[in-house]
């Protein structure tokens, strides 16, 4: 079914695609983060001191975040991070979020980035968080349903 | 499934130019994310995109400038990163200053008004009850929805400008009558007779944001003489501690003449009682200072000071003689300052050492002379954001306490005798 898939998937989930793209990377779970005031788009690190992910990078990862939080200026910071290649490669949320979606859409319009943003159920989100390895998102243009898959081993 | 009008489709098809097509793609793509089934006309827009976040901010706007695109509806601008009238106040990097200035001016080239205020509802022409608008800036959104009864969702960077250029917005969220019904009832103890009550409105707003998140709440028990400035403080704090975009004040705000009207006939999903002790506890929570600690500055006007607030401040200043003992900043808009010219209030305050900051705000950009140490404010929003944004500590008190403290050069509170209990609802 997935000819472009180079990894052995151990599990696969259906997701709602908010933006299209194909991404593969290390899955990184974080608590809700406001990109504005919380993420440095130049260095690509979480800078909110009280955040559990403080100091971590989100560059190139598949970001697993239940929901977003904070200022609508977060759209700008996300676009800036995507422009600087310090942003995530793909994003998985449980709750629909306009601020994140606008950031991904505008980055696509300005810089032709293809970052899939998908929604999964709370149960599937839990399962994705439990896998320590690589996650793949396949959200094809024009299709409302995307596929999210986890690798059976972290090594590709 | 989103249904486009003929005109929408024409815009998407670049019949009105590539800039309009880009704006329309952003509007329609976000409409799809929101699950809107159609777009509606808007009568005004307020843009939060002139605060500089990096090169992407400029890349976006310059695409429209280059394609000679213009906004389609009356459009005001939120604060920028600098005071264009007093550029010498800026203490940051010169390269950032140049880019930030270009960002502000590029928006004017698109046909936006050079308002540069977070309180566009203090301008002469403001939306009316029932007007469909696309506003950004969290405190402006909550004020427009709650106090004016205009209808806007929580717009933010990019979508605000895209809506202004197309004159269209997704018909979803708070544009829709049913979504404006209150879900949560907050019953607050009567704090109307307390002195320095401005801080209690902000404290109530802080609790509202924590309790409601993004849900619509109705507040029962607001003083019958509640002013617009007090609702401004309440809303700004609620939109900072939570994602509040609309609240109703029973008997106070236009969509809530009665409890039943605010809830559109349905029962509240949740009822929360707020005591005076809880409001006092929030006030202590926002305050990081002890009485008697030395102040480097006082900052008022977040959101931007109104004419009435300037009159109150001016009256407070007449009760103190001598010089200020710390820096004193008031953030406001050019338009409010112009209205003050005839009364001479601004000149009098300036002659006593007050620095009036225009076009921007002291908590988002380096304009204060001293950026470390203790700064006092009466703004719940400033108290929440300034420590992380600019690295200062915050003393939090009423406008009266702020003025008293500024002349003393140290933190002075009027009442410090309450027990130090915890806030149960935080």
Contacts between the chains, C-beta under 8 A, distances in Angstrom:
chain1	res1	chain2	res2	distance
A	18	B	33	5.2
A	19	B	29	7.9
A	36	B	53	7.6
A	37	B	385	7.7
A	37	B	388	5.7
A	37	B	389	6.8
A	41	B	53	7.8
A	41	B	54	6.0
A	42	B	54	7.8
A	48	B	388	7.6
A	49	B	388	7.9
A	69	B	243	7.8
A	71	B	138	7.2
A	71	B	156	7.8
A	72	B	48	6.7
A	72	B	136	6.3
A	72	B	138	7.0
A	72	B	154	6.5
A	72	B	155	7.2
A	72	B	156	2.5
A	72	B	157	6.1
A	73	B	48	7.0
A	73	B	51	6.9
A	73	B	53	6.4
A	73	B	156	6.9
A	73	B	157	5.8
A	74	B	156	7.8
A	75	B	156	5.4
A	75	B	157	4.4
A	75	B	158	5.8
A	75	B	159	7.9
A	76	B	49	7.6
A	76	B	53	4.0
A	76	B	54	7.3
A	76	B	56	6.4
A	76	B	57	5.9
A	76	B	157	4.5
A	76	B	158	7.6
A	77	B	53	5.9
A	77	B	54	7.7
A	79	B	56	4.3
A	79	B	60	7.6
A	79	B	158	7.7
A	80	B	53	5.8
A	80	B	54	4.0
A	80	B	55	7.0
A	80	B	56	4.4
A	80	B	57	7.7
A	83	B	54	7.7
A	83	B	55	6.6
A	83	B	56	4.9
A	83	B	59	7.4
A	84	B	54	7.9
A	96	B	33	6.7
A	96	B	34	7.9
A	98	B	30	6.5
A	98	B	33	6.3
A	98	B	34	6.4
A	98	B	154	7.4
A	98	B	156	7.6
A	98	B	159	7.7
A	99	B	156	5.7
A	101	B	30	6.5
A	101	B	33	4.4
A	102	B	26	7.4
A	102	B	30	5.9
A	102	B	156	6.6
A	102	B	157	7.2
A	102	B	158	5.3
A	102	B	159	5.3
A	103	B	158	7.9
A	105	B	26	6.2
A	105	B	29	4.9
A	105	B	30	6.6
A	105	B	33	7.9
A	105	B	158	8.0
A	106	B	26	6.5
A	106	B	56	8.0
A	106	B	60	6.6
A	106	B	158	4.7
A	107	B	56	7.8
A	109	B	22	6.1
A	109	B	25	6.5
A	109	B	26	6.6
A	110	B	56	6.8
A	110	B	59	5.4
A	110	B	60	6.3
A	110	B	63	7.2
